[in-house]
Amino acid sequence: MSNKIVLGDNQYGKAEVRVVKVTRDTDRHQIEDLNVTSQLRGDFEAAHLQGDNAHVVATDTQKNTVYAFAREGIGSPEAFLLRLSEHFTSGFDWVTGGRWEAESYTWDRIQAHGSEHDHSFVRNGQEVRTAVVVRDGNTTHLISGLKDLTVLKTTQSGFVGYPRDKYTTLPETTDRILATDVSARWRYSTGLDFAATDFNKSYDDIKALLLEGFTENYSHALQQTLFDMGKKVLEAHGEVDEIKFSMPNKHHFLVDLSPFGLDNPNEVFFAADRPYGLIEATVQREDSGSAPAAWSGIAGFC
Ligand SMILES: O=c1[nH]c(=O)c2[nH]c(=O)[nH]c2[nH]1
């Protein structure tokens, strides 16, 4: 083993640049609200080893670039990140790649006096939309997703047939509540023409498929429901290579009402917040293989 100490993988940039873009071409304003992280990869050895900052595009400059690009419009988180990645990799020879990530928050128009208001909005708290661009030389990986999409069904779910040992106390059930916060990330094929893709439409459609997938079949386990949801997305969207999920099983325990002389025919539950089951999996095409580089910097499944 060598005693020489060298620099390993590295990236740097500005994290969580909060940018809100108002489009006011007409009196009916539009709002886009993002939290952007920009990180550059490339030849930054001199900065780390010698304190030579000649290659260090300041994180402050990266932040300013986010705001300057927003002036020309955002469009979709994916399109915005792709523009940033192109700018930094084409503008600086030694920047060979990087990672650009955004969370996107949705604002709905306030319904006032029966119609949608022109310039007043209410935050839609249903889920947070996410996007990541990972660029490595000429290869661009694009991963879209969502998190905190909380769903629940009151029947058509059960859990039976699992092994029993001396530590097993869980009773089998064929009718339980199934609830989870869906985190999902789907990776678009690198062969896709990103410039010609309507990522907002794709997002809306995939979210709808995930929700439908949750409802459609009797659930023998959250694992099966996860797979149903992913399968629907891959069947309908040929441009998506794989989808990763992280889903807590938000347990709802039937409350024993017998001390009060009451029955409880599956109606009153204690919603536990912890511990929770944690179900994570990738749903992929048989021949697609995996693309670990695309997911680098994304902790765990989602
Ligand atoms: O859908 C479930 N999957 C599990 O793996 C599991 N384990 C458990 O205790 N309850 C459940 N439910």
The ligand as an ORCA input file, in Angstrom:
! r2SCAN-3c Opt
* xyz 0 1
  O     -46.834     -4.639      3.441
  C     -46.138     -5.098      4.361
  N     -44.893     -5.567      4.086
  C     -44.064     -6.042      5.056
  O     -42.912     -6.471      4.757
  C     -44.550     -6.074      6.378
  N     -44.008     -6.457      7.563
  C     -44.935     -6.192      8.533
  O     -44.743     -6.379      9.764
  N     -46.063     -5.664      7.972
  C     -45.838     -5.574      6.626
  N     -46.614     -5.097      5.613
*
